[in-house]
Amino acid sequence: MKKIFFLLLPALFIGCVTIKMPETIQEDFVYKKVFNADFEESIKAATATLEDFGWKVADISRSKLIKQDRTLDKNTIYLAYIFTEIKQAQLFLTSSYSTFNVRVEPIDDAHTEIAIRYLSVVPIPPFYNKKIDYKNDKLVEKIYLRIEDNLKKEGSS
């Protein structure tokens, strides 16, 4: 009986792992795409798309950036960062935790660049190591297609 108890004891601790996720994801694997839309429309489309895919938007941060170039015209550029909450997905013996950071930057009045950064962390029991992944090509491509669809809908209305 004691042998069975000690064999089953580690099963009680599977899944009891603390995961620390950074709010800002490093720019090792950034996906970038330019859209034919203005800055505000792009923010709305990106936010709506993330919510359509089940990601709750935690914060939208806007900041000013002055780009120094060789021209005399130094326009203030506004950037927007969209942060999502951490999403948990149940796997066989563990859970997967993932999040997005989206940067929206205007190129000119009619074009905007949307850069997406992705982070996924999967703790691996019983060793409590973690697998960190910064790429999810299929999901990001679906998000870009939906953003484009949302921008077309907004442009036609």
JOMOHU-V805795 format. One line per field, one symbol per residue. phi: phi as a letter, one per 30 degrees, with the letter a starting at -180 (. if undefined). psi: psi as a letter, one per 40 degrees, with the letter a starting at -180 (. if undefined). burial: I if it has 16 or more other ideal C-beta (glycine too) atoms within 10 Angstrom, else O. A space follows every 50 residues. Layout:
phi: ???
psi: ???
burial: ???
This chain:
phi: .dddedddedddcdjcbccccddccdcdbccbaccdaddddddddddddd dddjcdddabccbcbcddbddddcddcccbccccddccbdcdcbbcbbab bbccbdcbdcbbcccccbbbbbdcdddhdbccbcbaedddddddddeddd ddddddd
psi: dddddddeddddeheghhhhhidhhifdghhiihigiidddddddddddd ddeehhhdihhhiihhhhaeiehgihhhihhhhiihhhhhaceaihhiii hhhhhhdadeihhhhhhihhhhhhieefiihhhehgdddddddddddddd ddddde.
burial: OOOOOOOOOOOOOOOOIOOOOOOOIOOOIOIOOOIOIIIOIIIOIIIIII OOOOIOIOOOOOOOOOOOOOOOOOOOOOIIIIIIOIOOOOOOOIOIIIII IIIIIIOOOOOIOIIIIIIIIIIOOOOOOOOOOOOIOOIIOOIIOIIIOI IOOOOOO
